[in-house]
Amino acid sequence: MRDQATAGVEGSTGVVQQPLEDVRQEAERILVSAEERGIVLRILGGVAVLMHSPSAEHRALQRAYGDLDFITLGSDRAELPSLFVELGYTPDAEFNTLHGHQRLYFWDSANQRQVDVFVDTLRMSHTLDLRQRLHLERRTIPLADLLLTKLQIYEINDKDVRDIIALLRDHPLGSGDEEMFNLDRLLAILTADWGFYRTTVKNIAVVREALSANGLADDADIASRLDELERAIEAAPKTRAWKLRALIGDRKPWYELPEEVRRD
């Protein structure tokens, strides 16, 4: 008997596959399946960092990878339930009905793993519109956006800090999107949104402190890239909206504390 959460959702082939235990291999399997169906789907989070940065496997930066995070386009959202059912996942029917226009959840009972799919925009501590960025790479979002998804986390944890360090260790700032942080993209976000800027500056300080704790205080590349990023942010012209919000400062919360939805 099918789980009630899958009622009304059928895969196009009728053949249900089994999710893989290895989280990176499973992410690749999902991405390939989406591409074969013409669905725009890109990986976020720690697994995306792992795909880009060999340093994520450095002994000081290794960490566990649990749930999978993706982002898709609103135009492809309706195709995802049948795709994930075919791949062996159970949709969270109630959540997806209520919130599916901006976020979808699927559950892998075999590996006790959740898949979280954002639609068009990442809405967490801050909002990052990625609609125009999803065609720039085949598997992940561009590095600048991947870094921003980590820097925007107000209640940042050790895993996120390790991801930021791994990214900075392996990639320079530059003017393109191929294996470098597009500085123009970073500045476009951080000079327009004071709240995003405020959280980013806070997290850069957290990363600096973490370098010593992880035995990477002498890594010149990481330190110089943090310095370069900070200098560029502070020197760049700010929008009027940024300046007006800066006048209020910390007297008003500048971030959201998103609720984590987990299947029991």
N, C-alpha and C positions, 0 to 999 in steps of 0.2 A: 504493500500500500504506500502511495506517495505521501511525503510530508505535506501537511496542509499548506505550508508556506509556498509550495511550488504549484499549487492549484491554479490552473489557467495559464501556466507557462510551459510551453513545449519547445524542445530543441528542434532545429530545422531538419536534422538527420534522424532524430529518434534514438541515436546511439549515445549513451551516457558514458563518458570516460572517467578515469580515476585521477584526482589531483596527485601530483608528485610530492614526495616528502621533502626533497631538497628545494628550498624556497627560491633560489636563483633559477634553477631549472624550471620550476613551476611558473615563475614570472615569464620566462622565455616562451614556454608553451602557450600561455595565455596571449602574449603579444603576437606570436605567429598566427594563432587561430583567429585573432581579431583582424590582422592584416589580410589573411586569406579571404575574409568576408567583407573586406573594404571598410572596416570600422576603424576610425581614428582612436587609438588607445595608447597612452604613454604611461610608463612607470614613474612613480615618485618615491620619496623616502629613502631609507637606508639601502635597499636593493639597487636603486638607481645610482646611488653613490658607489656601491660596490662594482657596478658595471663600468663606471667611468674611472675609478681611482684605485690603482693597485695598492696604495697605502692603506686602504681600508682593511687589508689583510696583514698589515704590520702588527707585530706582537703587542705593541702599546695601544693600538687602535682597534683591534679586533673586538667585535661585539656580536651578540645574538641577533638574529633576524626572525621576527615573528610574523605579524600580519603583513599583507600586501596593500599598497596604496597606488591607485591609478587616477588618471584624469582622461576624460573624453569630451567630445563636442556634443552640444545639445542636440544637434541634428542626428547623432548616432545613438543617443541615449536609449531609444525604444528597442534597439537591436540587442542590447546587452543582456537582459534577462534570459532569452533563449540561448545565447552564447554560453553564459555561465552555467546554465542547467546542463547543457551538453558536456561541459568540462567537469561536471561532477559537483557543482555547488548548489546550495539551497538559497534562494533569494529570501531576504527578510521582507515578506510581503507587506506587512503593516507599515514599516518604516519607508519602504520604497513607494508605496501609494501616497504617503503624506509628504515625503521630502524628495521624491525621485527627480524633480525638476532641477535639483541642485546637488543631490548626493544619493548614492545607492550603496546598499550593503548586501554581501553574499557570504555564505558560510561553508567552510570545508570541514565537515564533521570528522573525516578520517584523520586529519592532521590537527584538528582543533585550531583552525586558522581562519581569520576573517579577511575578506577583501572589501576595501573601501574605495569607491569610485566617485571622484568629484566630477561635476559637470560644468565645463567652461571655466569655472573660477574656483580657486582654493579659498575657502572661508574658514579661517582658524583664528589665531590671535589677531591677524590682519587679513585683508582681502587682496588676492593677487589674481588678476584677470589674465588667463593664459590662452584665450581663444586664438589669438594671432601668433602663438608660439608653438603650436602643436604640430605644425608641418615642417619644422626646421630640423628635426631628428626623427629617426625611425623607431627607436625604442624608448628613449627617455625625453624629458624636456631639456632645453639647453642648460648649460652649466650655470649661467647667471641666474636663471630662474630656480634651478635646483638649490643654489646657495641661498637665494631669497626665501625659499620655503623653510629652510632651517633657521635663518636669522630672524624670521618673523615670530618665532615661538617665544611667547612671554615667559612661560614656565618651562624653560629649556632644561633638558635632562642630560645625563652623561652620554647617552647614546648619540644624541643630536650634536653635542660638542665634539665627540670623536668623528662624526661624519664631516663636520665643518673643517676640522683639522686635516682630515684625509684629503678633502677637496683642495684646500689651500696648499697642501704639500705637493700636489701633483699638477696643479694648473695655474698659469699666470693670468693676470688681468691683461686685456687687450681690446681689440676693436672688432673681433669676429665672434662667431658662435661655435667654432670647431675647436674643441678641447682647450678653451680658454674662457674666462669670465668676461663677457661683453660689458665693458665699463659703462658704455652709454645706456645700456638696459638697466644696470644697477642704479645709475644716477637718475634715470627717468622716474623710477619708483621712489627712491629715497629723498629726492628733492621736491616731490609733489605731496608726500604724505608724512606729516611730522610724526605721527604716531608710529608708523613703520620705521622711520629714522630713529626715534627714541628707543625702541626695542632693539634695533640693530646695534646701536652704539653700546647699549647695555650688554648685549651678547658678545660683542667684540671684546669687551673687558673680561667677560667670563672665559672666553677662549684663551686669552692671554694668560690668565691664572692657571688654566688647565694644562698649558704647555709644560710647565714645570712638573706638575703632578704626573704627567705621562712621559716624562723623561725626554721631552722634545724642546726644551728651553733654548738649546743651542742651534736649532734648525733655522738657518738664516732665511731660507725661502719663505717659511710660514710667517716669520716676524716681519720681513720686508713687505710681504703682500698685505698683511694687516695694516701696516703703516701706510702703504700706498692707497689702500681702500679708504682709510680714515681721512687722509689728506685730501683725496679727491672729493669725498662727500662734503667735507667742511668747506672746501673752496668753491664748490659748484653753486651757481645762482639758485635760489629757492623760489618756488611759486608764491603767489600772494596767499593762497590757501594755507600753505605750509607756514608762512610767517604769522598769519592770524592765529593758527592753532598753537604755535609756539608761545604766543603771549599768555595763553592759559596754562601751558606747561603741565606739570604733574598734579595740579590742583584738581584735575578731572581725569578719570581713567582714560587712557589712550589705546587700550587693547581690549579684546574680548577674551573670555575664558570659555572656550568651546567645551561642551559636554561630550564625553566619550561614550559612544553607544556600543555596548558589548553584549553579545548573545549569552544567555545563561546556560 
